[in-house]
Amino acid sequence: MADGNAPQVLFVTSNRIGDCVISSGVIREIARQVAGAEITVACGRPPAPFFRSAPGVVKVIPLDKKKLSGHWLDLWRQARATRWEMVVDIRGSGLAWLLNARRRIVYSRKLETGLRKVQMVSAMMGADRDLDPEIFLDDRARSEAAAVIDPQLAGGAGSGPILALAPIAHQPGKSWPADRWGALVERLKVEPRFDGWRFMAVGGPGDRPPATPALEAAGPRGIDFVGKGDILASAAAIDRADLFVGNDSGLMHVSAALGRPTLGLFGPTEWWLYGPWGPRTATVASNETRGQFAPIEDLTVQHVFEAVIRLHDAHIRR
């Protein structure tokens, strides 16, 4: 509940799921810098559920992109009457300078010096350490995940460990071909390390086609969590997994932030900058020479299979 005397902080973050996860450590850093802060978060509608149970957050404003930057005008109208103790703008817009704020922290391209994005955000905040990403799961998200997963386990999928798969990415060139996800599952099903494991596909409502080959290959050992809930419910589903393999996507960053052993698949993007963050993560790329790129189609099933085995042996067998 809002306290009329508490210092108010506006946190403007991304419209993309992955970027919201990467910068989620800002929430706790705000609390460290502004004691008793009440935080209003403005972000895209898909990642908005991330913040509904975040500590110190009293309001979430979903930003729906509009023509002629009309979404910024809408946000200004909602924020202009408040005297903000701090405005933090990850998106580097001009909004912070149009609001009544005692302190403004605005992202600048000057921070892009080859550091990982988590490190850039940490430097922007003036933090004395890296602001590790965090997913703020709540009972609602866990219940929504259980309502989908538990009946499928009881219905024949069994109760073994779960490998979560995210065979989606919403930017061109970042999606490993769907048929290779099916081939990967076929390989893993007969690998002794994965005897008894379940294969759970996770994604949004529009991700059914790329997830279909993996689910068909999994057969009775498959768990279908594609289009089954909002992003926080998907995060709660991933939290039930023992390993995660996914394209360079928001769900990859979700898994890493949850501490799941995470393998990210990369094609023509900078895996050394945008790979999953944390000690239990790894990447596999179509060209693994830093600074060089190749189409993600060059990434073979054998290459990914071997990387999954390494991830398993590093974090499960041990």
C-alpha positions in Angstrom: 0.0 0.0 0.0 1.3 3.4 -0.9 2.5 5.7 1.8 1.9 9.4 1.0 5.2 10.4 2.8 7.4 7.8 1.3 10.0 8.8 -1.4 8.7 8.1 -4.9 11.0 6.5 -7.5 10.1 6.0 -11.2 11.9 3.2 -13.0 11.5 3.2 -16.7 12.6 -0.1 -18.2 12.3 -2.0 -21.4 9.5 -3.2 -23.5 11.4 -6.4 -24.1 11.4 -9.3 -21.7 15.1 -10.0 -21.9 16.2 -6.5 -21.3 13.8 -6.2 -18.3 15.4 -9.3 -16.8 18.9 -8.0 -17.4 18.1 -4.8 -15.6 16.0 -6.2 -12.9 18.8 -5.8 -10.3 18.0 -2.1 -10.4 14.9 -2.8 -8.2 17.0 -3.8 -5.1 19.6 -1.1 -5.9 16.9 1.6 -5.8 15.9 0.3 -2.3 19.6 0.5 -1.2 20.0 4.1 -2.5 16.6 5.4 -1.4 15.4 4.1 1.9 11.7 3.3 2.0 11.2 4.0 -1.6 7.9 3.4 -3.3 8.7 2.3 -6.9 6.6 2.9 -9.9 7.7 0.7 -12.9 7.0 1.7 -16.5 7.6 -1.1 -19.0 6.2 -2.9 -22.0 3.0 -4.9 -21.5 4.6 -8.4 -21.9 7.2 -8.1 -19.2 4.9 -6.1 -16.8 4.0 -9.2 -14.7 7.6 -9.4 -13.6 7.2 -6.5 -11.3 3.8 -7.1 -9.7 5.4 -8.7 -6.7 8.9 -7.0 -6.8 9.9 -5.6 -3.4 9.1 -1.9 -3.1 7.0 -1.7 -6.3 3.6 -0.1 -5.7 2.5 0.4 -9.3 3.3 -0.9 -12.7 2.4 1.1 -15.8 2.3 -1.0 -19.0 3.5 1.0 -22.0 1.9 0.2 -25.3 3.9 1.6 -28.2 2.0 4.2 -30.1 2.7 6.2 -33.3 4.7 9.4 -33.0 6.0 8.3 -29.5 2.5 8.7 -28.1 3.4 6.2 -25.3 5.9 8.6 -23.9 3.2 11.3 -23.8 0.9 9.0 -22.0 3.6 8.2 -19.4 4.4 11.8 -18.9 0.8 12.6 -18.2 0.7 9.9 -15.6 3.9 10.9 -14.0 4.0 14.7 -14.2 2.1 15.4 -11.0 4.4 13.5 -8.7 7.6 14.9 -7.2 10.0 12.1 -7.8 12.9 11.5 -5.5 14.6 9.6 -8.3 13.9 8.8 -11.9 15.8 5.8 -13.4 15.5 5.5 -17.2 17.0 2.4 -18.7 15.7 3.4 -22.2 17.6 6.7 -22.3 14.6 8.7 -23.3 14.2 12.4 -22.5 11.3 11.8 -20.1 13.4 12.2 -16.9 14.2 15.7 -17.8 10.6 16.7 -18.2 9.6 15.5 -14.7 9.9 17.0 -11.3 12.8 14.9 -9.9 15.5 15.5 -7.4 17.8 13.0 -9.0 17.9 11.5 -12.6 19.8 8.4 -13.8 19.5 8.0 -17.5 21.1 5.4 -19.7 23.6 6.7 -22.3 25.4 5.1 -25.1 28.6 6.3 -23.5 28.2 3.3 -21.2 28.6 0.9 -24.2 32.3 0.2 -23.8 32.3 -3.6 -24.4 30.9 -4.5 -21.0 28.1 -7.0 -20.5 24.7 -5.4 -20.3 24.3 -6.2 -16.6 27.6 -4.5 -16.0 26.6 -1.4 -18.0 23.4 -1.1 -16.0 25.4 -1.5 -12.7 27.8 1.2 -13.8 24.9 3.5 -14.7 23.4 3.1 -11.2 26.8 3.7 -9.6 26.7 0.4 -7.9 29.8 -1.0 -6.2 29.1 -4.5 -7.6 27.3 -6.2 -10.4 23.5 -6.0 -10.0 22.6 -9.6 -10.6 19.2 -10.1 -12.4 16.4 -11.5 -10.3 12.9 -12.9 -11.0 10.3 -12.1 -8.4 8.1 -15.2 -8.4 4.9 -15.1 -6.5 2.4 -17.8 -5.3 0.0 -16.9 -8.2 2.7 -17.7 -10.8 3.7 -20.9 -9.1 0.1 -22.0 -8.8 -0.5 -21.2 -12.5 2.6 -23.2 -13.5 1.6 -26.2 -11.3 -1.9 -26.2 -12.7 -0.5 -27.0 -16.2 2.6 -29.1 -15.3 1.2 -31.4 -12.5 -1.7 -32.8 -14.5 0.7 -33.6 -17.4 3.1 -35.3 -15.1 0.3 -37.3 -13.6 -1.2 -38.0 -17.0 1.9 -40.0 -18.2 4.9 -37.7 -18.5 6.2 -39.1 -15.2 8.1 -37.5 -12.4 11.7 -37.4 -13.6 13.9 -34.4 -13.9 12.8 -31.7 -16.4 14.8 -30.2 -19.3 13.1 -27.0 -20.3 13.3 -26.0 -24.0 12.6 -22.5 -25.5 12.8 -23.0 -29.2 11.7 -19.4 -29.9 13.2 -16.0 -30.5 11.3 -13.0 -31.9 14.1 -11.4 -33.8 15.0 -12.6 -37.3 18.1 -14.8 -37.4 18.0 -15.8 -33.7 15.8 -19.0 -34.0 17.5 -22.4 -34.4 15.4 -24.3 -37.0 12.4 -26.0 -35.4 13.1 -29.5 -36.9 16.5 -29.4 -35.1 14.8 -29.0 -31.8 13.0 -32.2 -32.5 16.2 -34.0 -33.6 17.9 -32.8 -30.4 15.2 -34.3 -28.2 15.4 -37.5 -30.1 19.2 -37.6 -29.4 18.7 -36.8 -25.7 15.9 -39.4 -25.2 18.3 -42.2 -25.9 21.3 -40.7 -24.0 21.7 -42.6 -20.7 22.3 -39.3 -18.8 18.7 -38.3 -19.7 17.0 -41.6 -18.9 13.7 -40.8 -17.4 13.9 -37.1 -18.0 10.9 -35.0 -19.2 11.1 -32.4 -22.0 9.1 -29.2 -21.4 8.6 -26.7 -24.2 8.0 -23.1 -22.9 6.9 -20.1 -24.9 4.2 -17.6 -25.6 0.9 -18.0 -27.5 2.6 -17.4 -30.9 5.4 -19.9 -30.3 3.4 -23.1 -31.1 4.9 -23.9 -34.5 8.6 -23.8 -33.5 7.8 -25.8 -30.4 5.8 -28.6 -32.2 8.7 -30.7 -33.4 10.3 -30.9 -29.9 7.0 -31.9 -28.3 6.3 -34.5 -31.0 9.7 -36.0 -30.5 9.2 -36.0 -26.7 6.0 -38.0 -27.0 4.7 -39.1 -23.6 7.7 -37.6 -22.0 6.8 -34.1 -23.2 5.3 -31.3 -21.1 3.5 -28.5 -23.1 3.9 -25.1 -21.5 3.5 -23.1 -24.7 1.0 -20.3 -24.5 -0.2 -21.4 -21.1 0.2 -18.2 -19.0 1.9 -14.8 -18.8 5.7 -14.4 -18.6 5.8 -14.8 -14.8 3.9 -18.1 -15.1 6.4 -19.2 -17.7 9.2 -18.2 -15.3 7.6 -20.4 -12.6 7.5 -23.3 -15.0 11.2 -22.8 -15.8 11.9 -22.8 -12.1 10.6 -26.3 -12.0 13.2 -27.4 -14.5 16.6 -28.9 -13.8 18.2 -27.7 -17.0 17.3 -25.1 -19.7 18.2 -24.9 -23.4 16.9 -22.0 -25.5 17.5 -19.6 -28.2 18.9 -16.1 -27.5 15.6 -14.8 -26.0 13.9 -13.4 -22.9 13.3 -16.9 -21.5 17.0 -17.7 -21.7 17.6 -14.7 -19.4 14.7 -15.7 -17.2 16.3 -19.2 -16.7 19.7 -17.7 -15.9 18.2 -15.3 -13.4 16.4 -18.1 -11.6 19.7 -19.9 -11.2 18.8 -22.8 -13.5 21.8 -24.3 -15.5 21.2 -22.5 -18.8 22.5 -23.0 -22.3 21.9 -20.2 -24.8 22.0 -20.8 -28.6 23.5 -18.0 -30.7 23.8 -17.2 -34.4 24.6 -13.8 -35.7 24.5 -11.9 -32.4 27.1 -11.0 -29.8 27.1 -14.0 -27.5 30.0 -12.5 -25.5 27.8 -9.5 -24.6 24.3 -10.9 -24.5 24.8 -14.5 -23.3 23.0 -15.7 -20.1 24.4 -14.1 -16.9 25.6 -16.2 -14.0 28.0 -19.0 -12.9 25.6 -21.9 -14.1 25.3 -20.7 -17.7 26.9 -21.5 -21.1 26.6 -20.5 -24.7 27.0 -22.3 -28.0 27.3 -20.3 -31.2 27.3 -21.0 -34.9 30.7 -19.1 -34.9 32.5 -19.2 -31.6 35.2 -16.8 -32.5 34.6 -13.5 -30.7 33.8 -10.8 -33.2 32.8 -13.2 -36.0 29.3 -14.4 -36.9 27.6 -17.1 -38.9 23.9 -17.9 -39.5 22.3 -19.9 -36.7 21.5 -22.5 -39.3 25.2 -23.4 -39.2 24.8 -24.6 -35.7 24.5 -28.4 -35.9 22.5 -30.8 -33.7 25.7 -32.5 -32.7 27.2 -29.3 -31.5 24.2 -28.4 -29.4 23.9 -32.0 -28.1 27.5 -31.9 -26.9 27.0 -28.6 -25.2 23.9 -30.0 -23.4 26.0 -32.9 -22.2 28.6 -30.6 -20.8 26.0 -28.5 -19.0 24.5 -31.7 -17.5 27.9 -33.0 -16.4 28.9 -29.6 -14.9 25.8 -29.0 -12.9 23.7 -32.2 -12.6 26.1 -35.2 -12.4 28.3 -33.3 -10.0 
